C-alpha cells in the first residue's frame, strides 16, 4: 500500500489499560519509529496513563480515553472516532483484543487497522493477525504488529527477546529532585525500593513478613527503604514497616497512596534496586534503569518478564505454579510463602555486589 510510504505517516495506537502493559508497549513505538522515522504516533489511553506516555519520546500526543475500561458505550466510541477523522491517520494499531477497542479506528475511517484476532473483530480490523499465541512474550506480541503479517510467523521471526528494544521512560532530573524534596526524602544512603502490592490479586503478593525481613536486613546494612504502591497498598506497606524493628523505622519510608503515578516513576528511578511482585510498578522500575528483583507467584516470567538490563527473577518450583489464578485454589499460597527472604536478599546481593551483614 503506497500510503504507508508517505514521509509523515500518521499512526494511531489504541493503548492497553494496565500500567505494566502500557510500559511494555513502548517497545512497539520504538520499532515503529525505527521503521518509519518521520511518522507521528498518537495513543488513545486512559487518563492515568498520560503521564507515562509523556515520558516516551516516541509519542507525539496522548488522546485521553473518556470511556471507562470495560464499558462498551457504542455511541461514545462513535463520537470519538468521528472527532478524530480530521487528523487523517494512515494506520491504526489496536493492542487490546476486545471488539470494542477496535471500534474507534473503524469509526475514524482509518484505512489500515492492525491487531490480533480477538472477539468478533472481522471487518473492524483489515490487517487481522491470527497467530498471537505463536509469540511467547507479551512484548513480542506488541512488536510483531509493527512488521508485515507475512514476515511474522512466530517468536523466531523477531530474533529473540534480547534483540528487542527495551522500554525506557525519560527522567527529568529537576522534576525528580523536586519530588524527592516534596516527600522530605534524601539520597544520602543507597535506596532499596519495595513494591509489595499486586492489583491482580493475592496470588501475586509475596508475604508482608518476607518483605519486612528484606527491609530489616537492608536497613541493617546501611540502606534506606522506600515502599511504593497505590492507596490500596497503604495498609500492606504500613504493616511491613511495623514488622521492622523500631530502631530502623527512620530508614523506612511509606510512599504508597501518597504519590501520583509519575511521582512514583521519578522516585523509583532514584532507587538502586527494586524488589517487586509481578506488577505494573515492576515494569516501571525496569523502564527507569533500576536493578530489579522480580518476585513471581502464580504468574510466569515466560510471559511478562521485566525488560531491564540487570534482573534477577525469583520463584518457587512447586508443581501447581504457574496457575495464573488471582487467588490460590488450594488456599496455601505456597508459591509465595515458600519463596524465602534469603532468595531475594541473595538476588539483591548478586545484582549489587553488596555485603549484607548477618543478623
C-alpha positions as CSV (number, residue, x, y, z in Angstrom):
1,X,0.0,0.0,0.0
2,X,1.7,3.2,-1.1
3,X,0.0,5.2,1.6
4,X,2.4,3.6,4.1
5,X,5.4,5.0,2.4
6,X,4.3,8.6,2.9
7,X,7.0,10.8,4.6
8,X,4.9,11.8,7.5
9,X,2.8,8.7,8.2
10,X,0.2,9.3,10.9
11,X,-0.3,6.4,13.3
12,X,-3.0,5.9,16.0
13,X,-2.5,3.3,18.7
14,X,-5.3,2.1,20.9
15,X,-3.2,1.5,24.1
16,X,-3.6,-1.1,26.8
17,X,-5.4,-0.3,30.1
18,X,-2.8,-1.6,32.6
19,X,0.4,0.2,33.8
20,X,2.7,-2.7,33.0
21,X,1.3,-3.3,29.6
22,X,1.5,0.4,28.7
23,X,5.2,0.4,29.7
24,X,5.9,-2.7,27.6
25,X,4.1,-1.2,24.6
26,X,6.9,1.4,24.3
27,X,8.9,-1.3,22.6
28,X,6.3,-1.2,19.7
29,X,6.6,2.6,19.5
30,X,10.4,2.4,19.3
31,X,10.2,-0.1,16.5
32,X,7.6,1.9,14.6
33,X,9.9,4.9,14.8
34,X,12.8,2.9,13.5
35,X,10.8,1.6,10.6
36,X,9.1,5.0,9.9
37,X,11.4,7.7,11.2
38,X,9.1,10.6,10.2
39,X,5.9,9.1,11.5
40,X,3.8,10.7,14.1
41,X,2.4,8.3,16.8
42,X,-0.6,9.3,18.8
43,X,-2.0,7.0,21.6
44,X,-5.5,6.7,22.9
45,X,-5.3,5.7,26.6
46,X,-6.9,6.1,30.0
47,X,-6.2,9.5,31.6
48,X,-3.9,8.0,34.3
49,X,-1.6,6.6,31.5
50,X,-1.0,10.1,30.1
51,X,2.0,11.0,32.4
52,X,3.6,7.6,31.5
53,X,3.2,8.2,27.8
54,X,4.6,11.8,28.1
55,X,7.8,10.2,29.3
56,X,8.1,8.2,26.0
57,X,9.9,10.4,23.4
58,X,8.4,8.4,20.5
59,X,4.8,9.6,21.3
60,X,3.6,12.8,19.7
61,X,0.2,13.1,21.5
62,X,-1.9,11.3,24.0
63,X,-5.6,11.3,23.5
64,X,-7.5,10.7,26.7
65,X,-10.0,7.8,26.6
66,X,-13.1,9.2,28.4
67,X,-14.9,5.8,28.3
68,X,-14.2,3.5,31.3
69,X,-12.3,0.2,30.9
70,X,-14.8,-2.5,30.3
71,X,-17.6,-0.1,29.3
72,X,-19.0,-0.7,25.8
73,X,-20.7,2.7,25.0
74,X,-21.1,2.3,21.2
75,X,-22.3,5.9,20.7
76,X,-19.4,7.3,22.8
77,X,-16.9,5.4,20.7
78,X,-18.6,6.6,17.5
79,X,-18.3,10.2,18.7
80,X,-14.6,9.8,19.5
81,X,-14.0,8.1,16.1
82,X,-15.8,10.9,14.2
83,X,-14.0,13.6,16.2
84,X,-10.5,12.4,15.1
85,X,-11.4,11.8,11.4
86,X,-9.9,15.3,10.6
87,X,-6.5,14.0,11.8
88,X,-6.4,11.7,8.8
89,X,-4.5,8.8,10.4
90,X,-3.0,6.3,7.9
91,X,-2.6,3.3,10.2
92,X,-4.1,2.2,13.5
93,X,-2.7,-0.5,15.8
94,X,-5.2,-1.9,18.3
95,X,-3.4,-3.5,21.2
96,X,-6.3,-4.8,23.4
97,X,-8.1,-7.8,22.0
98,X,-11.7,-6.7,22.6
99,X,-14.1,-5.9,19.8
100,X,-15.0,-2.5,21.5
101,X,-11.3,-1.4,21.3
102,X,-11.4,-1.8,17.5
103,X,-14.4,0.5,17.1
104,X,-12.8,3.9,17.3
105,X,-10.3,3.4,14.4
106,X,-13.2,2.0,12.3
107,X,-15.4,5.0,13.1
108,X,-12.4,7.3,12.4
109,X,-12.2,5.8,8.8
110,X,-8.5,4.9,9.3
111,X,-7.6,2.9,6.1
112,X,-5.3,0.3,7.7
113,X,-6.3,-1.3,11.1
114,X,-3.9,-3.8,12.5
115,X,-4.4,-6.1,15.5
116,X,-4.6,-9.7,16.8
117,X,-7.6,-11.8,16.2
118,X,-9.8,-11.4,19.2
119,X,-13.5,-11.3,19.9
120,X,-15.6,-10.7,16.8
121,X,-13.3,-8.2,15.1
122,X,-13.7,-9.3,11.5
123,X,-14.4,-6.2,9.4
124,X,-13.4,-3.8,12.2
125,X,-9.7,-4.8,11.5
126,X,-8.5,-5.3,8.0
127,X,-5.0,-6.4,8.9
128,X,-6.0,-9.2,11.3
129,X,-3.3,-11.3,12.7
130,X,-4.4,-14.9,13.7
131,X,-1.2,-16.3,15.3
132,X,-0.8,-14.3,18.5
133,X,0.0,-17.5,20.6
134,X,3.0,-18.2,18.4
135,X,4.7,-15.3,20.2
136,X,5.7,-16.3,23.7
137,X,6.2,-12.9,25.4
138,X,3.7,-10.1,25.5
139,X,6.3,-7.6,24.3
140,X,6.8,-9.8,21.2
141,X,3.1,-9.7,20.6
142,X,3.2,-5.9,20.6
143,X,6.4,-5.5,18.4
144,X,5.2,-8.2,15.9
145,X,2.4,-5.8,14.9
146,X,5.0,-3.3,13.5
147,X,6.0,-5.7,10.8
148,X,4.2,-7.1,7.8
149,X,1.9,-10.1,8.6
150,X,3.7,-12.4,6.1
151,X,7.1,-11.9,7.9
152,X,5.7,-12.6,11.4
153,X,5.4,-16.4,11.8
154,X,6.4,-16.8,15.5
155,X,8.9,-15.6,18.1
156,X,11.8,-16.6,15.9
157,X,10.8,-14.1,13.3
158,X,11.8,-11.3,15.8
159,X,15.1,-12.9,16.7
160,X,14.6,-13.4,20.4
161,X,13.6,-11.3,23.4
162,X,17.2,-9.9,23.9
163,X,17.1,-8.3,20.4
164,X,14.0,-6.2,21.1
165,X,14.3,-2.6,22.2
166,X,13.6,-2.2,25.9
167,X,11.2,0.4,27.3
168,X,12.9,3.4,28.7
169,X,11.0,6.2,30.4
170,X,12.6,9.6,30.4
171,X,13.6,11.1,33.7
172,X,13.9,14.9,34.2
173,X,16.5,15.4,36.9
174,X,15.0,18.7,38.1
175,X,11.5,17.2,38.4
176,X,12.9,14.2,40.2
177,X,14.8,16.4,42.7
178,X,11.6,18.4,43.3
179,X,9.7,15.2,44.0
180,X,12.4,13.9,46.4
181,X,12.2,17.2,48.3
182,X,8.4,17.2,48.3
183,X,8.3,14.0,50.3
184,X,11.2,15.0,52.6
185,X,13.4,12.2,51.2
186,X,17.2,12.2,50.8
187,X,19.6,10.3,48.7
188,X,22.2,10.2,51.5
189,X,22.0,6.4,51.8
190,X,21.6,4.0,48.9
191,X,17.8,3.3,48.3
192,X,16.0,-0.1,48.0
193,X,12.5,0.2,46.6
194,X,9.9,-2.3,47.6
195,X,6.6,-2.7,45.6
196,X,4.6,-5.2,47.7
197,X,1.2,-4.6,46.1
198,X,-0.5,-6.5,43.2
199,X,-3.7,-5.2,41.7
200,X,-4.2,-8.7,40.0
201,X,-4.9,-10.5,43.3
202,X,-3.4,-12.3,46.4
203,X,-1.7,-15.0,44.3
204,X,0.8,-12.4,43.2
205,X,1.6,-10.9,46.6
206,X,4.7,-12.0,48.4
207,X,4.0,-12.1,52.2
208,X,4.4,-8.9,54.3
209,X,6.6,-10.8,56.7
210,X,9.0,-11.7,53.9
211,X,9.2,-8.1,52.7
212,X,9.7,-7.0,56.3
213,X,12.7,-9.4,56.6
214,X,14.3,-7.9,53.4
215,X,13.6,-4.4,54.7
216,X,15.2,-5.2,58.1
217,X,18.4,-6.7,56.6
218,X,18.8,-3.9,54.0
219,X,18.3,-1.2,56.7
220,X,20.8,-3.1,58.9
221,X,23.4,-2.9,56.1
222,X,23.0,0.9,55.7
223,X,20.2,1.2,53.2
224,X,17.0,3.2,53.3
225,X,13.8,1.6,52.1
226,X,11.1,3.3,50.1
227,X,7.7,1.4,49.9
228,X,5.7,2.1,46.8
229,X,2.1,1.4,45.8
230,X,-1.4,2.8,45.4
231,X,-3.8,3.8,48.2
232,X,-4.9,0.1,48.2
233,X,-1.4,-0.9,49.2
234,X,-1.1,1.5,52.1
235,X,-2.1,-1.0,54.7
236,X,0.3,-3.6,53.4
237,X,3.2,-1.1,53.4
238,X,2.3,0.1,56.9
239,X,2.2,-3.5,58.1
240,X,5.7,-4.1,56.6
241,X,7.1,-1.1,58.4
242,X,5.5,-2.2,61.7
243,X,7.2,-5.6,61.4
244,X,10.7,-4.0,61.1
245,X,12.5,-3.4,64.4
246,X,11.8,0.2,65.6
247,X,15.5,1.1,65.5
248,X,15.3,1.1,61.7
249,X,12.0,2.9,61.3
250,X,13.6,6.2,60.4
251,X,15.1,4.4,57.3
252,X,11.7,3.0,56.2
253,X,9.6,5.5,54.1
254,X,6.0,4.6,53.2
255,X,5.1,6.3,49.9
256,X,2.1,4.1,49.0
257,X,-1.0,6.2,48.4
258,X,1.0,9.4,48.8
259,X,2.4,9.8,45.3
260,X,0.9,10.2,41.9
261,X,2.0,7.6,39.3
262,X,4.5,9.9,37.7
263,X,6.0,10.9,41.1
264,X,6.4,7.1,41.7
265,X,8.2,6.9,38.4
266,X,10.7,9.6,39.4
267,X,11.2,8.1,42.9
268,X,11.7,4.6,41.6
269,X,14.4,6.0,39.2
270,X,16.3,7.1,42.3
271,X,16.4,3.6,43.7
272,X,19.5,1.4,43.2
273,X,17.5,-1.9,43.4
274,X,13.8,-2.5,43.4
275,X,12.1,-5.7,44.7
276,X,8.6,-6.1,43.3
277,X,5.8,-8.5,42.8
278,X,4.8,-9.1,39.1
279,X,3.0,-5.8,38.8
280,X,2.9,-2.5,36.9
281,X,5.5,-0.9,39.2
282,X,7.8,-3.8,38.4
283,X,7.7,-2.8,34.8
284,X,8.1,0.9,35.6
285,X,11.2,0.0,37.7
286,X,12.7,-1.9,34.8
287,X,12.0,1.0,32.4
288,X,13.8,3.6,34.6
289,X,17.0,1.7,34.8
290,X,16.9,0.1,38.3
291,X,18.2,-3.3,39.2
292,X,15.1,-5.4,39.5
293,X,14.4,-8.4,41.7
294,X,11.1,-9.7,40.3
295,X,9.0,-12.0,42.6
296,X,6.7,-14.4,40.8
297,X,3.9,-16.3,42.5
298,X,1.0,-17.6,40.3
299,X,2.3,-15.9,37.1
300,X,5.3,-16.6,34.9
301,X,8.3,-14.7,33.7
302,X,7.9,-16.6,30.5
303,X,5.1,-14.2,29.5
304,X,5.7,-10.8,31.1
305,X,9.3,-10.6,32.4
306,X,10.7,-7.2,33.5
307,X,12.6,-5.8,30.5
308,X,15.6,-4.4,32.3
309,X,19.3,-5.0,31.8
310,X,20.0,-6.2,35.4
311,X,17.3,-8.5,36.5
312,X,17.0,-11.4,39.0
313,X,13.8,-13.4,38.8
314,X,12.8,-15.5,41.8
315,X,10.0,-18.1,42.1
316,X,9.4,-21.5,43.6
317,X,9.2,-24.7,41.5
318,X,6.2,-26.2,43.2
319,X,4.0,-28.4,40.9
320,X,0.9,-26.2,40.8
321,X,2.7,-23.0,39.5
322,X,2.3,-21.1,37.3
323,X,-1.5,-21.4,37.5
324,X,-2.2,-17.7,36.5
325,X,-5.0,-17.5,39.1
326,X,-5.8,-14.4,41.1
327,X,-6.4,-16.5,44.2
328,X,-4.8,-19.8,45.3
329,X,-7.3,-22.6,44.5
330,X,-5.6,-24.7,47.2
331,X,-5.7,-21.9,49.8
332,X,-2.0,-22.4,50.7
333,X,-0.2,-19.8,48.5
334,X,3.0,-22.0,48.8
335,X,4.3,-20.4,45.6
336,X,4.8,-17.3,47.7
337,X,5.1,-18.4,51.3
338,X,7.9,-20.9,50.4
339,X,9.8,-18.3,48.5
340,X,12.2,-17.3,51.3
341,X,13.6,-13.8,52.0
342,X,17.1,-15.3,51.7
343,X,16.4,-15.9,48.0
344,X,15.5,-12.3,47.5
345,X,18.4,-11.0,49.6
346,X,20.8,-13.2,47.7
347,X,19.5,-11.8,44.4
348,X,19.9,-8.2,45.7
349,X,23.5,-9.0,46.6
350,X,24.1,-10.6,43.3
351,X,22.9,-7.5,41.4
352,X,24.5,-5.0,43.6
353,X,27.6,-6.9,44.9
354,X,26.8,-5.5,48.3
355,X,27.5,-7.2,51.6
356,X,24.6,-7.7,53.9
357,X,25.7,-8.3,57.5
358,X,24.2,-11.3,59.0
359,X,21.7,-10.7,61.8
